[in-house]
């Protein structure tokens, strides 16, 4: 709606018109509301669109990056990761790049490229726990539980996160007792039945039309 501010009698100034329906900054507030309402897909889409508006572009990119750093990676957000990373001042760039690669690893058409990139990153930084976990996760999601286990347990690095990743890999390999001994975290059987960390099965690329 169009709202005109009241004008004093005899004032020469024209009334100020505000078009609330097209306020570009309103998208940022809407995105926050969507996140609080547990609607991450809609929130990411709203911020991605706002990042194309010259008025809100940089603010939207920063807010988009912050959201993507707190939400579990999703392959459908490939363009959103790229847009957030296009901002020169994005915070926690390396963590956001890893999340983008983890998301790509869930996509059959981008799995191989993500795995190759993470393998190279780990070769350069073998002691980086976050890179090691990301590569192990991508291998595990691709049905390569044996290789994922090697990654999770390799490099002389230990952390609760890597131990839990190794436990998921052991579960996928049917080595339940070893998984239970390795991780103090509760490892529900649904992790296997859901297919997220299930029995080894290769991802199949979708046919391009």
NUVOFI-154046 format. One line per 5 residues: their letters; for each residue x, y, z of N, C-alpha, C, O, CB. Coordinates in steps of 0.001 Angstrom, whole numbers, plus 524288, in hexadecimal, padded with zeros to 5 digits. Glycine has a CB too. Layout:
N
a> X Y Z X Y Z X Y Z X Y Z X Y Z ~ ...
This chain:
209
xxxxx> 8034F 7FB63 80000 80000 80000 80000 80373 804CF 80000 807FB 8049A 80199 7FC41 80005 804C0 ~ 80144 8092B 7FE30 80415 80E1A 7FE1D 80254 81156 802BA 7FDA8 81212 80399 80333 81114 7F8EE ~ 80629 8134B 805BC 804DF 8165B 80A5E 80753 81BB3 809D6 80C0F 81C1A 80917 806BF 8139C 80F6E ~ 80429 81FE6 80A36 8062A 82549 809EB 8066D 8277A 80F64 8029E 82730 8124F 802AA 828D0 80659 ~ 80AF7 829B4 810DA 80B7A 82C12 815F7 80854 83125 81614 807DA 833DA 81222 8114B 82D15 8174E
xxxxx> 80629 83267 81ABD 802F7 8372A 81B58 80656 83BF1 81A70 80AEE 83C04 81BDC 80068 8376B 820DA ~ 80402 84000 81805 806D0 844C8 816A2 80467 84965 8197C 7FFA6 84A20 81979 806BA 845B2 810A8 ~ 807CA 84C80 81BEE 805D0 85114 81EBA 80347 854E0 81AE4 80530 8557D 81685 80A44 853D1 821C7 ~ 7FF02 8576E 81C72 7FC7B 85B34 818F0 8004E 85F72 81748 8031C 8619A 81A8A 7F7B0 85DAD 81B98 ~ 8006D 8609D 8125D 803B8 864B7 81053 80946 862F9 80F3B 80C6F 86613 80D59 803C9 86925 81403
xxxxx> 80A8E 85E04 81062 80FDE 85C1F 80F62 810B1 85B93 80996 80D37 859DE 806BD 810E2 856DE 81225 ~ 81569 85D10 807D0 81695 85CBB 80237 818D1 8576D 800C0 8196E 8563C 7FC22 81A66 86105 800A6 ~ 81A0C 85432 804B6 81C6A 84F2A 8038E 81858 84B4C 801AA 813EB 84B31 8038B 81F36 84D08 80857 ~ 819F5 84817 7FDDE 81671 8440C 7FBEC 8162A 83F93 7FFD5 819F4 83E95 8029F 81840 8420A 7F686 ~ 811CB 83CE7 80013 8115A 83881 803B7 81524 83422 8023E 8163C 8333B 7FDA5 80BB4 83668 803CE
xxxxx> 8171D 83173 8063B 81AA3 82D0A 80560 81773 82823 80458 81406 826BD 8076A 81E4F 82C3B 80A1E ~ 81896 82593 8000F 815B5 820DE 7FEA8 8192E 81C1C 7FF9B 81D97 81BE7 7FDB4 813DA 82116 7F8DF ~ 81736 81853 80284 81A19 8137E 80381 81710 80EE2 8015A 81296 80DFC 802DD 81B25 812C3 80967 ~ 8196E 80C06 7FDE7 816E8 80769 7FBB0 818B0 802AA 7FEC5 81CD4 80078 7FDB1 81832 806C8 7F5BF ~ 81599 80117 80294 81724 7FCCE 805F7 8178F 7F7AB 8030B 81AA8 7F449 8047E 81354 7FC44 80A63
xxxxx> 8147C 7F70F 7FEF7 8146C 7F21A 7FC20 8197F 7F125 7F943 81AE4 7ECA5 7F84C 80FEF 7F1FB 7F84D ~ 81C59 7F554 7F7DB 82120 7F49A 7F4E0 825F7 7F63B 7F7F7 82A19 7F712 7F5A8 820D6 7F7A9 7EFD3 ~ 8258B 7F6B1 7FD1D 829FA 7F813 80067 82E05 7F3B8 80024 82CF0 7EF6E 80206 8283A 7F90F 80621 ~ 832A3 7F49D 7FDE4 83676 7F074 7FD51 8387D 7EE68 80286 839D4 7E9CF 802F5 83AF2 7F256 7FA14 ~ 838BA 7F1CA 8067C 83AB8 7F01E 80B8D 836E6 7EC88 80E60 83862 7E9A4 811EB 83BE9 7F4D6 80EEC
xxxxx> 83204 7ECC0 80CC9 82E28 7E95B 80F47 82F55 7E39F 80E70 82DCC 7E05D 8119F 828C6 7EA92 80D3F ~ 8320D 7E24D 80A2E 83357 7DCDD 8090F 836F3 7DA94 80D2D 83695 7D5F5 80E76 835D8 7DC68 803B5 ~ 83A79 7DDD7 80F44 83E17 7DBE5 81337 83B3A 7DA80 81841 83C5C 7D68A 81ABC 84256 7DFF3 81451 ~ 83782 7DDD1 819B8 83460 7DCA3 81E52 830F6 7D7DD 81D80 8303F 7D4B0 82109 83105 7E146 81FC1 ~ 82EDE 7D768 818CC 82B97 7D2E2 8178F 82EC4 7CDDB 817FC 82CD6 7C9E8 819EF 82939 7D369 81206
xxxxx> 8339C 7CE03 8162B 836F1 7C965 81669 837E3 7C7BC 81C0E 837D6 7C314 81D43 83C26 7CA72 813AD ~ 838BE 7CB89 81F83 83980 7CA4C 8250B 834AA 7C7A1 82747 83514 7C3DE 82A3F 83AC0 7CF47 8282B ~ 83019 7C99A 825D5 82B39 7C746 827B2 82AA3 7C1AE 825AB 828E4 7BE35 8287F 82682 7CA9D 825FC ~ 82C1E 7C0DD 820C4 82BBC 7BB9D 81E84 82F68 7B7D0 82145 82E03 7B34A 82221 82CF6 7BBC2 818AA ~ 8340E 7B99C 822A5 837B9 7B643 8257D 8358C 7B4DF 82AD6 835E9 7B063 82C88 83D0F 7B8F6 82610
xxxxx> 8334B 7B8B2 82D79 830FC 7B7A5 8329E 82C4C 7B3FF 83237 82B02 7B13C 835EF 82F58 7BCC0 8353D ~ 829C6 7B403 82DB0 82534 7B0A1 82CD3 826BE 7AB51 82AA0 82365 7A849 828F7 8215A 7B347 82920 ~ 82BD1 7AA35 82A9E 82DE1 7A53E 828B3 82C70 7A459 822F4 82AA5 7A025 82175 82BD4 7A0BA 82C0E ~ 82D42 7A860 81FD2 82C5B 7A807 81A35 83169 7A999 81764 8319F 7ADA6 814CF 827A6 7AB99 8187F ~ 83582 7A650 817EB 83AA8 7A7D0 815DD 83ADE 7A878 80FFB 83D93 7ABF1 80E0B 83E95 7A3DB 8176C
xxxxx> 8380F 7A532 80D1A 83831 7A5A6 8076B 8360D 7AAE7 80596 83846 7AD6A 80224 83518 7A136 804EE ~ 831B7 7AC84 807EF 82F61 7B184 8067E 832E2 7B609 8082C 83358 7B9EF 80564 829F0 7B214 808F4 ~ 8355D 7B581 80CC1 838D7 7B99E 80EA8 83D8E 7BA45 80B12 83F04 7BEA6 809B8 83AA7 7B866 8143A ~ 83FE7 7B5F0 8098E 84479 7B62A 8061D 842F5 7B870 800D1 845D7 7BB98 7FE9C 846E5 7B0AE 8056B ~ 83E6F 7B6D6 7FEC6 83CA6 7B8DF 7F9BC 83BB6 7BEC3 7FA0C 83CFD 7C1A1 7F668 8379E 7B60D 7F7FD
xxxxx> 8397C 7C08D 7FE64 8386B 7C625 7FF18 83D7F 7C945 7FF44 83DE7 7CD5F 7FCCB 83540 7C714 80424 ~ 84160 7C756 8022E 84663 7CA0F 80295 84964 7C9E1 7FD77 84C0C 7CD9F 7FC08 849AE 7C7B3 806EF ~ 848F4 7C57B 7FAB6 84B90 7C507 7F5A3 84969 7C918 7F1DB 84C59 7CB94 7EEF9 84AE1 7BF79 7F35D ~ 84442 7C9BE 7F1E7 841D4 7CDAA 7EE82 84374 7D329 7F027 84491 7D675 7ECD5 83BD3 7CD26 7EEA2 ~ 84398 7D429 7F543 84507 7D95C 7F72C 84AAF 7DAAD 7F5EB 84C14 7DF41 7F577 84421 7D9BA 7FD0C
xxxxx> 84DF1 7D6AD 7F55B 85377 7D7A1 7F430 8544B 7D969 7EE92 8589E 7DAF2 7ED22 856A4 7D2BA 7F537 ~ 85033 7D937 7EB65 85086 7DB22 7E604 84ED7 7E0CD 7E58E 84F8E 7E33B 7E177 84D32 7D7C9 7E275 ~ 84C9A 7E2EF 7E9BF 84AD2 7E85A 7E9C7 84F6C 7EBD9 7EB41 851BB 7EB13 7EF67 84625 7E91F 7EDA5 ~ 850D2 7EFA0 7E80B 85548 7F304 7E93C 854DC 7F5B9 7EE88 858D4 7F6E0 7F0FE 855D9 7F713 7E509 ~ 8501F 7F6BB 7F045 84F5E 7F97B 7F538 850EA 7F60B 7F9DC 85363 7F7E1 7FD8D 849AA 7FB3C 7F5C4
xxxxx> 84F74 7F11B 7F9A4 85037 7ED9D 7FE27 8544D 7E962 7FD2E 8550D 7E600 80083 84B16 7EB0F 7FF97 ~ 856EE 7E97C 7F8C0 85A48 7E524 7F71E 85E2D 7E36D 7FB4B 85E30 7DEDF 7FCD5 85D33 7E6A3 7F246 ~ 86172 7E6F7 7FD20 86594 7E56C 800C8 86364 7E3B7 8060D 8653F 7DFEB 80858 86964 7E9EA 80191 ~ 85F77 7E681 807F5 85D0A 7E502 80CEF 85A73 7DFAE 80C72 85AC6 7DC76 81000 85900 7E922 80EAC ~ 857E3 7DEC5 8080A 85547 7D9C0 80731 85936 7D554 806CE 85845 7D10E 808CC 851F0 7D9EF 80241
xxxxx> 85DA9 7D654 8043B 861BC 7D24C 803CB 863DF 7D0DE 80929 864BD 7CC47 80A4F 86637 7D42F 80039 ~ 864B7 7D4CE 80C70 866AC 7D3BB 811B8 862B5 7D0A6 814DD 8641B 7CCF9 817A1 86802 7D8D5 8148E ~ 85DBD 7D225 81472 859A8 7CF5F 8174C 858FA 7C9E0 81524 857FE 7C634 81816 8547A 7D25F 81703 ~ 85980 7C951 81003 8591A 7C428 80D89 85D83 7C0A1 80F6D 85C9F 7BC13 810AE 8593F 7C4A7 80781 ~ 86249 7C2BD 80FA0 866BE 7BFB1 81178 865EF 7BDF1 81719 86705 7B975 81873 86BCB 7C2DF 81101
xxxxx> 86405 7C182 81A60 8631A 7C033 81FDA 85F19 7BBD7 82065 85FAD 7B861 823AF 8614A 7C503 822DB ~ 85B07 7BC03 81D29 8570A 7B7EC 81D57 85940 7B2B6 81B8A 8584B 7AEAF 81DFD 85257 7B96E 819F8 ~ 85C2F 7B2C4 8174A 85E5C 7ADEC 81528 86256 7AB7B 818D5 86332 7A6C0 818A6 860E1 7AEF2 80FE1 ~ 864BF 7AE95 81C1F 8688E 7AC84 81FD9 865F0 7A9D4 8247A 86873 7A6D8 8274A 86C10 7B0E2 821CC ~ 860F2 7AADD 82547 85E2E 7A875 829AA 85A86 7A413 827F6 858E9 7A0E1 82B2C 85B1B 7AC8E 82C96
xxxxx> 85935 7A3E8 822E8 85599 79FEF 820F2 85899 79B35 81ED3 85CD9 79BD7 81CAA 8520C 7A241 81CA8 ~ 85670 7967E 81F6A 858FA 791E4 81D1C 85977 79289 81730 855D9 7947E 814B3 855DD 78CDA 81E6B ~ 85DDC 790ED 814E1 85E9E 79196 80F38 85A5C 78EE3 80C0C 85899 78A9E 80D63 863F1 78F76 80D9C ~ 858BB 79175 807CC 854DF 78F3C 80436 856AE 7901F 7FE9C 85844 79472 7FD3C 84F5E 791B0 8051E ~ 85675 78C10 7FB5E 85842 78CAB 7F5F0 8550F 7908C 7F2CE 85709 792D0 7EF0D 85828 7877C 7F338
xxxxx> 85027 7915B 7F444 84CCB 794FD 7F15C 84E8F 79A9E 7F1F9 84CC1 79E0B 7EF1D 84727 79477 7F328 ~ 8520C 79B9E 7F5A6 853B7 7A0F9 7F6AE 858DE 7A251 7F408 85B8C 7A5ED 7F5BF 85432 7A1D5 7FC7C ~ 85A4E 79F8F 7EFF6 85F50 7A076 7ED51 85FFA 7A629 7EBB4 86414 7A87E 7ECA0 85FC3 79CF4 7E885 ~ 85BF4 7A862 7E94E 85C49 7ADC9 7E787 85CAB 7B18E 7EC20 85F42 7B597 7EBC5 8578F 7AF25 7E427 ~ 85A16 7B03B 7F06F 85A3E 7B398 7F50F 85FB8 7B3A1 7F771 861A0 7B7BB 7F911 85632 7B1C2 7F925
xxxxx> 8623F 7AF17 7F7A6 867A1 7AEEA 7F9A2 86B2E 7B249 7F636 86E5A 7B54F 7F832 869AC 7A933 7F9CF ~ 86A9E 7B1BE 7F11D 86DE2 7B4C2 7ED82 86CFA 7BA99 7EE2B 870AC 7BDAC 7EE08 86CCA 7B326 7E7DA ~ 86812 7BC1F 7EEE1 866D7 7C1B1 7EF74 8692B 7C3C5 7F494 86B75 7C800 7F4A8 860CC 7C297 7EF54 ~ 86896 7C0D7 7F8CD 86AB4 7C296 7FDD1 870A5 7C30D 7FD94 872E3 7C6B7 7FFBE 8691B 7BECD 80231 ~ 8732A 7BF62 7FAF9 878DB 7BF65 7FA97 87ADB 7C394 7F6DD 87F89 7C4B1 7F6CD 87AC6 7BA18 7F8D7
xxxxx> 8776D 7C5E7 7F3C7 87916 7C9FC 7F024 87A15 7CF29 7F2DC 87C33 7D2CB 7F087 87505 7CAB7 7EBEE ~ 87888 7CF7E 7F7DB 8796C 7D44D 7FAD3 87EFC 7D458 7FCE8 88086 7D0B1 7FFA0 87571 7D4D3 7FF5E ~ 8820E 7D862 7FBB7 88782 7D892 7FD78 8880F 7D869 80367 88BF0 7D66B 8056C 88A1B 7DD72 7FB66 ~ 8843F 7DA78 8062A 884AF 7DACD 80BD7 881D0 7D68F 80EC7 880C1 7D729 8136E 882C0 7DFE8 80D9B ~ 88086 7D245 80C2E 87D89 7CE2B 80ECC 880B1 7CBE9 81357 8855B 7CADC 812D7 87C08 7C9CE 80AE5
xxxxx> 87E0B 7CB30 817CC 8809A 7C907 81C67 880F8 7C31A 81BFB 87DB3 7C09B 8197D 87DA6 7CA98 82165 ~ 884F8 7C0E1 81E6F 885B2 7BB34 81EA0 88584 7B8C6 81927 882CD 7B4EA 8183D 88180 7B8B4 8221C ~ 8886B 7BB15 8159E 8885A 7B955 8102C 889D3 7B391 80FA7 88733 7B0A9 80CDC 88C12 7BCA7 80CEB ~ 88DF4 7B1E4 8124B 88FB0 7AC78 811B0 88B8C 7A89E 81387 88ACA 7A487 8111E 894BF 7AB92 814B0 ~ 888D8 7A9EA 817D3 884B4 7A680 819C5 88023 7A659 815E8 87DD5 7A23A 81502 882D0 7A85C 81F33
xxxxx> 87EDC 7AAD3 813A6 87A94 7AB02 80FE0 87C03 7A7F6 80AEE 878B0 7A555 808A9 87938 7B0BA 80E80 ~ 880E8 7A84E 80946 882A5 7A556 804B3 8823E 79F7B 805B0 880B5 79C87 80237 88847 7A6CC 80344 ~ 8839F 79DCB 80A6D 88329 7983C 80BBE 87D73 79683 80BBB 87C35 7923E 809E7 885A2 79722 8111E ~ 87A06 799C7 80DBC 87477 7986F 80DBA 87263 79808 80822 86F2C 794AA 806F1 8714E 79C86 810D5 ~ 87443 79B7E 804BD 872A1 79B40 7FF47 87475 7962D 7FCC8 87197 793D0 7F9BB 874C1 79FF4 7FC39
xxxxx> 8792F 7947C 7FE09 87B35 78F88 7FBEB 87853 78ADB 7FE33 8774A 7870E 7FB72 88114 78F06 7FD04 ~ 8770D 78B1D 80323 87405 786DE 80589 86EAD 78677 802F5 86CC2 7822A 801FD 87367 787C1 80B7E ~ 86C41 78AF9 801D5 86735 78AFC 7FF28 867BD 788C8 7F9A2 86468 785CE 7F7DC 864F1 7908E 7FEF6 ~ 86BED 78A3F 7F6F0 86CD3 78837 7F1A5 86D91 78255 7F1BF 86C0B 77F9A 7EE18 8719C 78AD6 7EF26 ~ 86FE8 78065 7F5EF 870BA 77AC1 7F662 86BB9 777A7 7F6E6 86BBE 772E7 7F627 87420 779A0 7FAF3
xxxxx> 8676A 77A41 7F829 86252 777A5 7F883 85F9A 77752 7F33D 85BBE 77483 7F2A2 85ED4 77A7D 7FC5E ~ 861A3 77A36 7EF69 85F51 77A63 7EA32 8621E 77676 7E6B2 866D3 776FA 7E5DB 85FA1 78001 7E7D7 ~ 85F5E 7728F 7E4A2 861F2 76EA2 7E151 864FE 770FD 7DCC5 868FD 76EDA 7DB2A 85DF0 76AE4 7DF35 ~ 86326 77553 7DAB5 865C3 777B5 7D63D 86A94 77ADF 7D7B9 86DBE 77C30 7D45A 86201 77B24 7D361 ~ 86B29 77C1A 7DCBD 86FA9 77F33 7DE75 872FD 77C5C 7E27E 876D1 77E7D 7E478 86DD3 78458 7E0B2
xxxxx> 87181 77798 7E3AB 8742D 774A4 7E7C5 879F9 773DA 7E68D 87D4B 774C7 7E9E7 8718B 76F5C 7E886 ~ 87B30 7722B 7E1D2 8809F 77100 7E06C 88414 775D2 7E0C8 88878 7758C 7E2B8 880E5 76EBE 7DAEC ~ 88213 77A42 7DEE5 8851A 77F15 7DF09 8860C 780CD 7E4A9 88A58 78280 7E5FE 8824D 78369 7DBF9 ~ 8820A 7805D 7E7F7 8829D 781E0 7ED74 88693 77E5F 7F02C 889DA 78036 7F32C 87D50 7819F 7F04B ~ 8863E 77950 7EF17 889EA 77599 7F173 88F84 776D4 7EFCD 89317 776A8 7F304 8887D 76FF2 7EFE6
xxxxx> 89046 7780F 7EAD0 89587 7794B 7E8E0 897A6 77E3E 7EB6E 89C3A 77E72 7ECE5 89576 779F0 7E2E8 ~ 89463 7822F 7EBF7 8961C 78714 7EE64 89793 78647 7F419 89B87 78851 7F5ED 891D7 78B39 7EDF6 ~ 8945E 7834C 7F6E8 8956F 7825A 7FC6B 89A50 77EF6 7FD1A 89D50 77FB2 800C9 890B6 77FBE 7FF08 ~ 89B10 77B47 7F98E 89FC4 77800 7F9C9 8A4A2 77B58 7F933 8A87B 77A90 7FBFA 89FA2 773C1 7F582 ~ 8A479 77F12 7F595 8A8EC 7828B 7F4C5 8A9BA 78617 7F97F 8AE2A 78701 7FB1B 8A823 785D5 7EFD0
xxxxx> 8A582 78815 7FBB4 8A5F2 78B69 80050 8A855 78870 804E2 8AB8C 78A8C 807C6 8A096 78D92 801D6 ~ 8A6BE 78387 80584 8A8E0 78069 809CD 8AE9B 77F16 808D5 8B1AB 77EB9 80C85 8A5B0 77B62 80A84 ~ 8B00E 77E5E 803EB 8B58F 77D5C 802A5 8B8F0 78200 80447 8BD51 78157 80625 8B638 77C42 7FCB8 ~ 8B6D5 786AD 8038A 8B9C1 78B5D 804F1 8B9C3 78C5B 80AD2 8BD8A 78E6A 80CFA 8B780 7900D 80221 ~ 8B573 78AD9 80D65 8B4F5 78BD9 8130B 8B329 786E5 815CF 8AEB2 786A2 81792 8B10F 79068 81421
xxxxx> 8B688 782F9 81639 8B4F1 77DE7 8186C 8B344 77E2A 81E22 8B08F 77AAA 82006 8B95A 77A14 817EB ~ 8B4DA 78249 820E4 8B366 782B0 8265B 8AE6C 785BA 8275A 8ACE7 78676 82BDB 8B7AD 7851E 82948 ~ 8ABD9 78784 82336 8A711 78A9A 823CD 8A271 786F7 824C8 8A0C4 7841B 8214C 8A615 78E09 81EE2 ~ 8A06E 7871E 82985 89C2C 7839D 82B10 89738 784A6 827F8 89474 780FA 8268E 89B0C 7842B 830DD ~ 8960C 78996 826E2 8913A 78AE8 82416 89157 788DA 81E7C 88D6E 786CF 81C92 89064 790D8 82412
xxxxx> 895CB 78963 81BDC 89645 7875A 81684 895EC 7816A 81699 89358 77F13 81347 89B7D 78922 813F6 ~ 89882 77EFD 81A61 89869 77943 81AC8 892D6 77747 81BA0 89133 7736B 81946 89BF9 77766 81F48 ~ 89001 779F3 81EFB 88A98 77855 81FE5 8874C 77902 81AFD 88431 77597 819A6 88836 77B74 82468 ~ 887F8 77D69 81850 884E0 77E79 8139C 885D3 77A55 80F74 88220 77877 80D03 8862B 783E6 8116D ~ 88AC3 778DE 80E9D 88BF1 774E3 80AB1 889B6 76FA5 80C54 8877D 76CDB 8091B 891DA 77471 809D3
xxxxx> 88A48 76E44 8114B 88818 76952 8131E 88238 76917 81269 88015 76510 810E1 88972 76878 818CC ~ 87F9C 76D6E 81388 879EF 76DAD 812EE 8785E 76CF0 80D35 874BB 76A07 80C01 877D6 772EC 81500 ~ 87B2C 76FA0 809B1 879F0 76F2D 8041C 87AD4 7699B 80233 877B3 76790 7FF2D 87D44 77308 800E3 ~ 87F07 76727 803EA 8800F 761B2 8026A 87BCA 75E1D 80485 879F8 75A97 801CD 88577 75FE7 80473 ~ 87A3B 75F0B 8095A 8763D 75BC1 80BC8 87108 75C4E 80900 86E4F 75871 8081E 8759E 75D22 8118E
xxxxx> 86FA6 76110 807A0 86ABD 761EB 804D1 86AF1 75F98 7FF57 866E2 75E62 7FD11 86983 767C1 80482 ~ 86F98 75EFA 7FD3E 87028 75CA1 7F813 8708C 756BE 7F82B 87197 7544C 7F429 874D6 75ECA 7F572 ~ 86FB6 7546B 7FCC7 86FCA 74EBE 7FD24 8752E 74C5F 7FDC7 875D6 747A6 7FD23 86D55 74C83 7F878 ~ 8790E 74F97 7FF08 87E6A 74DB3 7FFB7 87FDC 74DC3 80578 8835D 7509B 80722 8824E 7510B 7FC89 ~ 87D14 74A8D 8087D 87DCA 74A90 80E24 88343 748DD 80FB4 88568 74ADD 81384 879CC 7470A 810B2
xxxxx> 88590 74532 80CCF 88ACE 7436C 80E28 88ECE 747CF 80D91 89225 74880 810F5 88C58 73EC6 80AC1 ~ 88E7E 74AC0 80953 89211 74F26 80881 890E9 7538C 80C62 8947B 75627 80E46 891A4 75131 802D8 ~ 88BE3 75458 80D8A 88A7B 7585A 8115C 88CE5 7571E 816A8 88ED1 75A9B 81959 88480 758CF 811DA ~ 88CCB 75224 81822 88F0B 7508F 81D20 894E6 751B8 81D46 896F1 75381 8213F 88E0D 74ABA 81E1B ~ 89789 750B3 818FD 89D24 751D4 818B3 89E2C 757AA 81975 8A1E0 75932 81C1D 89F64 74FFE 8136C
xxxxx> 89ADD 75ADB 81719 89B8D 76085 81791 89A7B 76247 81D24 89D8F 76535 81F63 897EF 76370 813BB ~ 89622 76083 81F68 894C1 76218 824B9 898FF 76095 828AA 899F9 7636E 82C6B 88F8D 75FA1 8264E ~ 89B7D 75C1F 827CB 89F50 75A2A 82B91 8A4F3 75B4A 829F9 8A894 759B7 82CB5 89E9B 7545D 82C49 ~ 8A5B9 75DF7 825A2 8AAFD 75EF6 823BA 8AD44 7641A 8258D 8AAAE 76737 82826 8AB05 75ED4 81DF5 ~ 8B230 764EA 8241F 8B4B7 769ED 8251A 8B662 76AF4 82AA4 8B881 76F1C 82BCA 8B141 76E0F 82386
xxxxx> 8B576 76734 82E2A 8B6F5 76810 83398 8B39A 76C05 8366D 8B4D8 76D83 83AD3 8BC76 769C4 833D4 ~ 8AF5F 76DC2 83401 8ABE0 77199 8366E 8A77F 76EC7 8394B 8A561 76AED 83757 8A99A 77567 83249 ~ 8A624 770B5 83DED 8A1CA 76E74 840D9 89E4A 772D1 842CD 8A029 776E1 84490 8A3C5 76B12 84578 ~ 8994F 771F8 8427C 8957B 77593 844A9 89069 77297 84544 88FB0 76E7E 842DB 894C1 77A88 84123 ~ 88CED 77499 84872 887DA 7720D 8491D 884F6 771B1 843F0 8823E 76DE0 842DB 88488 77502 84D1E
xxxxx> 8859B 775C2 840C2 882E2 775E6 83BBB 884EC 7719F 83822 881DC 76EEA 8359A 88384 77B49 83921 ~ 88A0E 770FF 837E3 88C51 76CF2 83493 88AEF 76783 836A4 889F1 763EC 83399 89249 76D98 8343F ~ 88ADF 766EE 83BCD 88963 761E3 83E0A 883BE 7608B 83CB4 8827D 75C0B 83B92 88A24 761EE 843FC ~ 8805D 76478 83CD8 87AE6 76371 83B85 87A64 76218 835B9 8775E 75EA6 83443 87773 76837 83CE2 ~ 87D68 764DD 83265 87D5A 76392 82CD9 87F2C 75E03 82BE8 87CE2 75B2C 828C6 880C0 7675A 829CF
xxxxx> 8835C 75C72 82EAA 8855A 7571C 82E22 88143 75331 82FFC 880B3 74EFF 82DB4 88A7A 7566D 83140 ~ 87E66 75490 83421 87A53 75111 83616 875F6 7505F 83213 873F1 74C10 83162 87813 7532C 83B39 ~ 87487 7549E 82F72 87095 7542C 82B4E 8728C 750A8 826E5 86F97 74D84 824C5 86F27 759A2 82923 ~ 8778D 75134 8258A 879C6 74DF7 82163 879BC 74834 822FE 87880 744C6 81FDB 87F68 74FC0 82018 ~ 87B18 74734 827E6 87B01 741D0 829D9 87575 73F9F 829C5 874A9 73B10 82878 87D40 7418C 82F6D
xxxxx> 871A8 742D6 82B26 86C31 74120 82AE3 86AB9 73FAD 82558 86832 73BB2 82468 86885 74566 82CEF ~ 86C59 742F8 821A8 86B1D 741ED 81C2B 86DA6 73CE5 81A4D 86BA2 73A50 816C8 86CDF 74678 818BE ~ 87205 73B82 81CA0 874B7 736A8 81B3D 872B9 731FB 81E55 874A0 72D9E 81DA4 87A86 73742 81C1A ~ 86EE9 732DF 821B9 86CAF 72EA4 824C6 86FCF 72D40 8299A 86ED6 72937 82C07 86C25 729F6 82178 ~ 8738A 73084 82B08 876EA 72F6B 82F87 874D3 73281 83441 87738 7363F 83617 87CCD 730E9 82E50
xxxxx> 87044 730C2 8361E 86D5B 733A9 83A0F 8703A 733DF 83F3E 8706E 737FD 841B7 86807 73141 83AD6 ~ 87273 72F85 840ED 8751E 72F6E 845FC 879B3 7333B 84616 87A82 735F7 849F5 87708 729E9 8473B ~ 87CB1 7336A 841D9 88119 7370A 84197 87F38 73CA7 841A9 881A5 7400A 84410 8845C 73609 83CB3 ~ 87ADD 73D9E 83F00 878B8 742E9 83EE6 87716 744A4 84455 87806 7491B 845DA 87411 74339 83B2C ~ 874A6 7411F 84744 872D8 7426C 84C88 87769 7437D 85029 87714 746EB 85384 86F7C 73E06 84EBB
xxxxx> 87BA2 740A2 84F8C 88035 74173 852E2 8830D 74686 85186 88569 74900 854E7 883F5 73CD4 85267 ~ 882CE 74807 84C95 885CF 74C8A 84AC6 88368 751B1 84C64 88630 75549 84DF6 88656 74C65 844F4 ~ 87E41 75215 84C04 87BA5 75711 84CFB 87822 756C0 851B5 87504 75321 8523D 87881 758BD 8483E ~ 878AA 75A99 85529 8754C 75AD4 859C5 87000 75D1C 8586F 86C50 75CCC 85B81 877DD 75E0A 85E13 ~ 86FAB 75F76 853AF 86AB0 761BF 85202 866DD 75D7A 8508D 86868 7593B 84EE7 86B7D 7657A 84D5D
xxxxx> 861F5 75E9B 8512A 85DE6 75ADD 84FBB 85D93 75A93 849CD 85D21 75E8F 84725 85883 75C69 85221 ~ 85DCD 755D6 847C9 85DB6 75514 8421F 858D5 751F8 840B1 858FC 74D2A 84096 862C3 7523B 8402F ~ 85488 754A5 83F99 84F98 751E7 83E77 84FDB 74EB2 8398B 85297 75016 835D7 84B2E 755C0 83E03 ~ 84CFA 74A59 8397B 84CD5 74701 834E6 84A9E 749B6 8302D 84B96 74815 82BC2 849BD 7423B 83604 ~ 8479F 74DE1 8310F 8455E 750BA 82CA8 8498C 75331 82944 84890 7547A 824BD 841A7 754E5 82E98
xxxxx> 84E48 753E0 82B74 8528E 75616 82854 853C1 75289 823BE 85544 75453 81F8B 85781 756E5 82BB2 ~ 8530F 74D71 8249B 85404 749B4 82074 84F4A 74936 81CEF 84FC1 74964 81827 85575 7446B 822B4 ~ 84AB3 74896 81F56 84607 747B7 81C2C 84485 74C79 818FB 84208 74BEF 814E6 84186 7462A 81F9C ~ 845FC 75128 81AC0 84486 755E4 817E7 84769 75674 812CC 84597 75924 80F40 84580 75A9D 81B35 ~ 84BEC 753EE 81261 84F03 75468 80DA7 852DA 758E7 80DD3 85630 7595D 80A65 84B82 75509 80913
xxxxx> 8526D 75C49 811D5 85621 76099 8123A 85B9E 75E8A 81334 85F6B 7604A 810D5 85484 76460 81696 ~ 85BEB 75ABE 816CA 860D5 75828 817D0 85FC7 75248 81788 86105 74F5E 81B26 86330 759D1 81D43 ~ 85D8E 750AA 81355 85BC3 74B4E 812DC 85FC1 7479F 810A1 86442 74919 80FD4 85711 74B21 80F9D ~ 85E23 742BF 80F98 8619B 73EEC 80D49 863D8 740FF 80832 86123 743C7 8055C 85EC0 739C5 80C60 ~ 868B9 73FB6 806F8 86B32 741D8 80247 867E8 74119 7FD60 8668D 73CB7 7FBEF 87075 73F59 8017E
xxxxx> 866AC 74561 7FAE4 863E4 74526 7F5EE 8655E 749FD 7F2CF 86498 74E5D 7F4A6 85DD2 744CA 7F6C0 ~ 86775 74947 7EE2D 86963 74DC2 7EB2F 86508 75168 7E991 860AD 74FC1 7E85E 86C49 74BEC 7E666 ~ 8664F 7566B 7E98F 86292 75A42 7E7B1 8621D 759D1 7E1D6 865FC 758D0 7DF2A 8642D 75FD2 7E94A ~ 85D88 75A88 7DFD6 85CA7 75A54 7DA33 85B5E 75FBF 7D834 857DA 7625D 7DA2E 8583A 75678 7D8D3 ~ 85E33 76158 7D45A 85D5D 7668A 7D222 85820 766C3 7CF5D 85691 7630D 7CCBA 861CA 767FC 7CE57
xxxx> 8556A 76B28 7CFFC 85077 76BD4 7CD3D 85185 76CEE 7C785 85556 76F87 7C62C 84D35 77044 7CFB0 ~ 84E2C 76AFB 7C439 84EBF 76C05 7BEAA 84D63 771A0 7BD84 84974 773A3 7BF6A 84B57 7685A 7BB6F ~ 85093 7741F 7BA74 84F91 77982 7B8E6 84BE8 77995 7B430 84C9A 776A8 7B070 854BF 77C62 7B7A2 ~ 8480F 77CF3 7B47B 8444F 77D50 7B01E 845A6 7820D 7ACD5 84303 7831E 7A8F5 83E8C 77DAB 7B223
